[in-house]
Amino acid sequence: MKGIREVMFNPIELGSLAKSGAFYWGLITPQLVLGLFIALYFCTQSVSRLIEAISKEQVEQSVEAGIALHVQSISAEELENIKKMMSYLNPEVEIKINTSAEPNQLIVSISKAESYNQFREALISVQSSLANAIWSSEEICIGKCNGAAASATLTAKTQTIKMKSY
């Protein structure tokens, strides 16, 4: 009988086992919570790196797929319109178009030094004469400039960004 009794289920022993297990759970819980927070930190880091890599790849693909910068020289007709406008606003300034050069050039000059203010105003007004245009000076001369009191040789290019639509 003694052997059977040991094998039999004893609910009293189960209660004492549950009490001792609860005691150990109280000691283990803070370590488990800390471990969970560490795991959560590494998961969020991995997810944020994944999102960053995906967005970087999408940006690179969009640049490769359809964004382009187009630079064009200004046509002679557009320069003619600018010449008319500038001649009207600054009558003492002589404006010529050089179509033999590439890109087309606008030559602004004055014959008398007293007209320097209008020369300066003409150079300033050319900046806003055409949308999307970037003006650059090939040559600026003030003083004795091949028979002129001042002269400037300007070129302009238009820049546009074109995007492929999906």
C-alpha positions as CSV (number, residue, x, y, z in Angstrom):
1,M,0.0,0.0,0.0
2,K,2.8,2.3,0.6
3,G,3.8,2.4,-3.1
4,I,0.3,3.1,-4.2
5,R,-0.1,6.0,-1.9
6,E,3.0,7.8,-3.3
7,V,1.7,7.5,-6.8
8,M,-1.8,8.8,-6.0
9,F,-2.8,12.4,-6.6
10,N,-2.5,14.5,-3.5
11,P,-4.2,17.9,-3.8
12,I,-2.5,19.2,-0.7
13,E,0.9,18.8,-2.2
14,L,-0.3,20.6,-5.4
15,G,-1.3,23.7,-3.4
16,S,2.1,23.9,-1.8
17,L,3.7,23.5,-5.2
18,A,1.5,26.3,-6.6
19,K,2.5,28.6,-3.7
20,S,6.2,28.0,-4.3
21,G,5.8,28.6,-8.1
22,A,4.0,31.9,-7.5
23,F,6.9,32.9,-5.3
24,Y,9.3,32.3,-8.2
25,W,7.1,34.1,-10.7
26,G,7.3,37.2,-8.5
27,L,11.1,37.1,-8.8
28,I,11.2,36.3,-12.6
29,T,8.6,38.9,-13.7
30,P,10.8,42.0,-13.7
31,Q,13.5,40.1,-15.7
32,L,10.8,39.0,-18.2
33,V,9.5,42.5,-18.6
34,L,13.0,43.9,-19.1
35,G,13.6,41.2,-21.7
36,L,10.4,42.1,-23.5
37,F,11.3,45.8,-23.6
38,I,14.8,44.9,-25.0
39,A,13.2,42.7,-27.7
40,L,10.7,45.5,-28.5
41,Y,13.5,48.0,-28.9
42,F,15.3,45.8,-31.3
43,C,12.1,45.1,-33.3
44,T,11.4,48.8,-33.7
45,Q,15.0,49.4,-34.8
46,S,14.7,46.7,-37.4
47,V,11.4,48.0,-38.7
48,S,12.6,51.6,-38.9
49,R,15.7,50.5,-40.8
50,L,13.5,48.5,-43.1
51,I,11.2,51.5,-43.7
52,E,14.2,53.7,-44.3
53,A,15.8,51.3,-46.8
54,I,12.5,50.9,-48.7
55,S,11.9,54.7,-48.9
56,K,15.6,55.2,-50.0
57,E,15.1,52.6,-52.7
58,Q,11.9,54.2,-53.9
59,V,13.5,57.6,-54.2
60,E,16.4,56.1,-56.2
61,Q,14.0,54.3,-58.4
62,S,12.0,57.5,-59.0
63,V,15.1,59.5,-59.9
64,E,16.1,56.7,-62.3
65,A,12.6,56.3,-63.7
66,G,11.4,59.7,-64.5
67,I,12.9,63.0,-63.2
68,A,15.1,64.9,-65.6
69,L,16.5,68.4,-65.8
70,H,16.2,70.0,-69.2
71,V,18.4,72.9,-70.1
72,Q,17.8,74.8,-73.3
73,S,19.2,78.0,-74.9
74,I,16.8,80.9,-75.4
75,S,15.6,81.2,-79.0
76,A,16.3,84.3,-81.1
77,E,12.6,85.2,-81.1
78,E,12.6,85.3,-77.3
79,L,15.7,87.4,-77.3
80,E,14.0,89.8,-79.8
81,N,11.1,90.2,-77.4
82,I,13.4,90.9,-74.5
83,K,15.3,93.4,-76.7
84,K,12.1,95.3,-77.5
85,M,11.1,95.4,-73.8
86,M,14.5,96.6,-72.6
87,S,14.8,99.2,-75.4
88,Y,11.4,100.6,-74.4
89,L,12.3,100.8,-70.7
90,N,15.9,102.0,-71.2
91,P,16.0,104.2,-74.4
92,E,19.6,105.3,-73.8
93,V,20.9,101.7,-73.8
94,E,21.9,100.0,-77.0
95,I,20.8,96.4,-77.2
96,K,22.0,93.9,-79.9
97,I,21.4,90.2,-80.4
98,N,24.3,88.0,-81.5
99,T,22.8,84.9,-83.1
100,S,26.1,83.7,-84.5
101,A,27.3,82.7,-81.1
102,E,26.1,79.5,-79.4
103,P,24.1,80.1,-77.2
104,N,22.5,83.3,-78.5
105,Q,23.9,86.4,-76.8
106,L,22.3,89.7,-75.8
107,I,24.8,92.6,-75.9
108,V,23.9,95.6,-73.8
109,S,26.0,98.7,-74.1
110,I,26.0,102.5,-73.6
111,S,28.0,105.1,-75.5
112,K,28.1,107.8,-72.8
113,A,29.2,107.4,-69.2
114,E,26.2,109.5,-68.1
115,S,23.9,106.7,-69.0
116,Y,25.5,104.3,-66.6
117,N,22.3,104.2,-64.3
118,Q,20.2,103.1,-67.2
119,F,22.8,100.5,-68.2
120,R,22.7,99.1,-64.6
121,E,18.9,99.1,-64.6
122,A,18.8,97.3,-67.9
123,L,21.1,94.6,-66.5
124,I,18.8,94.3,-63.5
125,S,15.6,94.2,-65.5
126,V,16.9,91.4,-67.8
127,Q,16.9,89.0,-64.8
128,S,13.1,89.1,-64.6
129,S,12.3,89.3,-68.3
130,L,11.8,85.6,-68.9
131,A,10.4,82.9,-66.6
132,N,12.6,80.0,-65.7
133,A,15.6,81.7,-67.3
134,I,19.1,81.7,-65.8
135,W,21.2,84.6,-67.1
136,S,24.9,84.6,-67.0
137,S,27.4,87.3,-68.1
138,E,30.0,86.2,-70.6
139,E,31.8,89.6,-70.4
140,I,31.2,92.9,-68.5
141,C,33.3,95.9,-69.4
142,I,33.1,99.3,-67.7
143,G,35.2,102.1,-68.9
144,K,36.8,102.0,-72.4
145,C,35.1,99.1,-74.1
146,N,35.7,99.1,-77.9
147,G,34.2,102.6,-78.3
148,A,31.5,102.1,-75.6
149,A,31.4,103.5,-72.1
150,A,30.1,100.2,-70.8
151,S,29.1,96.9,-72.3
152,A,27.9,93.5,-71.2
153,T,27.5,90.2,-73.1
154,L,24.7,88.1,-71.6
155,T,23.5,84.6,-72.3
156,A,20.4,82.9,-71.0
157,K,19.2,79.3,-70.6
158,T,15.9,77.9,-69.4
159,Q,15.8,75.1,-67.0
160,T,12.8,72.9,-66.4
161,I,12.3,69.7,-64.4
162,K,10.2,67.1,-66.1
163,M,8.7,64.2,-64.3
164,K,7.3,61.1,-65.8
165,S,3.7,60.5,-64.8
166,Y,2.7,57.1,-63.7
